[in-house]
């Protein structure tokens, strides 16, 4: 059996060589750092190291759960993700369906290029554009509002506007890039199905409902499962660039709180505990929705 394994390794050596950098990346940057997760259960002191730090059990988890910020952080994180799920998740699907209906190839490629471009713009530049467009004095949005007889609005200082600005700007930046997966799924649909539907007298809308959408449902479900697995995660980079103490009420999320307490405040054990709690919740959500999807329509990640 050992010789068979060695023969298989030798026969597929180039494939293993190709995957080696990817495997090394995840081992070095994802699995080995899991050793540091125990900092959440210790009173970590960088001078004595992880093993030399005193074990305190669930002390920092209890501090977080009893914190006055716990409800706000959890609520903001969940609400931003639900908002992004309701608005941002369907956007690339709709965009892919619209692009797929374009008959001229040169026009289709041009549209794809235009909608892909925002993905490659730096977050710093995107936030700079947002601040410029929404400026209360010279922003184009407020210029239009005042031209129509309204009063200038300081959007970036209004907590109620933060989630909408965050989500819609994210849709603009990522919907075009996200539709690539759905366009690939659409390209795999057997064209004979459409030809048969046309012969039967089906309209374009009927073909969309009866053929196109059912054909890409497995892809949609896989993407939804992955999205649900990050329901309690919001990348802190964009929020850090956009928010300010005035908008903490609706903008402060778990990741930004971890950054402030862990990096800026030096409370490594507390921030690790909060981050570990967030990761465990996301893992539970991923496993739960994968099981639900598998039972409902047979589509799952594993």
Secondary structure, 3 states (H helix, E strand, C coil): CHHHHHHHHHHCHHHHHHHHHHHHHHHHHHHHHHHHHHHHHEEEECCCHHHHEEECCCHHHHHHHCCCCHHHHHHHHHHHHHHHHHHHHHHHHHHHHHHHCCCCHHHHHHHHHHHHHHHHCCHHHHHHHHHHHCCCCCCHHHHHHHHCCCCCCCHHHCHHHHHHHHHHHHHHHHHHHHHHHHHHHHHCCCHHHHHHHHHCCCCHHHHHHHHHHHHHHHHHHHHHHHHHCCCCCCCHHHHHHHCCHHHHHHHCCHHHHHHHHHHHCCCHHHHHHHHHHHHHHHHHHHHHHHHHHHHHHCCCCC
